[in-house]
Amino acid sequence: MGGRRLRRAPQEADPEAVLLHSGLDAGTVAAFLHENALHFVADAAIADAADVLAYFSDAGARLTPPFPTL
């Protein structure tokens, strides 16, 4: 960026606090993020998005209860 620093406005809410107060479980939040993350990714960052989606997939697998044994 040529030495130029980018700034953004402070967040209006703490994301962790929002999740804690939402009443949603971790699996539901992970599924929502997995489903909607690509809507917020620029074309130039698609390789990074693939990594992120792989992490979401891993999280989903870890949050899913194992199949019952017979």
VEXLO-58545 format. One record per atom (N, C-alpha, C): x negated, y negated, z negated. Coordinates in pm, whole numbers, plus 50000, padded with zeros to 5 digits. Example, Ala and Ser with C-alpha at 12.3 -4.5 7.8 and 13.67 -1.06 7.14 Angstrom:
! VEXLO-58545
486815056949220487705045049220486805033049220487155022549292486335010649286487104999749213
***
This chain:
! VEXLO-58545
499185011950000500005000050000499144987550000497884988750031497024977050042496804969749911496794976949800496554970549671497784963849612498874963649685500094957349638500844967049546501244962449431501994971049338503494968949359504194979849364505644979149378506274979849241507334972649223508044972649096509524974849121510154980449021511594981849028512194977448896513454974648899514144970148778514164981548676514204978048548514284988548445515564996748463515495009248421516675017848430517765012548339519005014048384520135009648303520465019648193520065032248212520355042648112519195052348106519045058747993518015068947975518565082048031517935087748137518455099948199518635111448100517705113148009517835123947911519045121947820519285109547780520445106747696521745109347773521775105747899522965108247982523245123147988522205131248011522395145748017522855151347883522265146647775522655151547643524125148447612524575136647654525945132547624526955137747726526495143647836527405148047941528155160847904527575168747815528205181247779527935192447879527135189847981526825199948082525675208848033525735221548070524635230348034523525229148138522365234248105521185232848192521405239048329522105250248336522365256748465523215248248557524225241748501525085232948581524315220948634523495214948549522685203448591521695207648699521025218948681520065223648781520755226448914521945232548909522685235449033523105222549103523545212549026523925199649085522725193049153521595192749084520395186649142519935194149266519965207349261519555215549374520435212549496521735211249473522685208849582522535194849642522195184949561522255171049607520915164249627519825170549592518515163949597518135159249738518455167049839518035163449975518675150650026519785146649968520435134150009519595121849973518615123749886517825112449837516375113149882516065121649980514685123650025514485117350162513445109350174513095103450304512505114250394512665112750524512145122550619510645124750602509915114350567508455115450552508065123950432508995126350341508675133750219509285147850219509605153050337510305165850343509445177350289508135176750304507275187250249507345187150097507355175350038507495174149893508855179449850509885176749929511225181549896511275196749894510535203149982510495217749983509935223049851508905216449800508345220349671509355218449559510045207149561511045204149458512155214549460512635218049579513705227949588513225241749542511965244849564511425257449512511445257449359511115246049298511175244949152512605246449102513575240249172514975241849133515405256349143514945263149247515285277249264514725285549149513475282849112512875289948998513665287248870514055274548850514825271048730516165278348730516815278948844518085285948852517945300648819516865306748866516645320948838516395323148689515705313948626515415315448483516635312448396517545304248446518725300648367519885310348387519775319148484520825328948511520625341048421521675345248352521515357048266521195369348351520435378648297520105390648374521355399148397521295407148504522405416348531522475426648419523685430048380523815440348274523335453848327522725461248240522285474748277523435484448253523505494448334524585504348320524205515348229
***
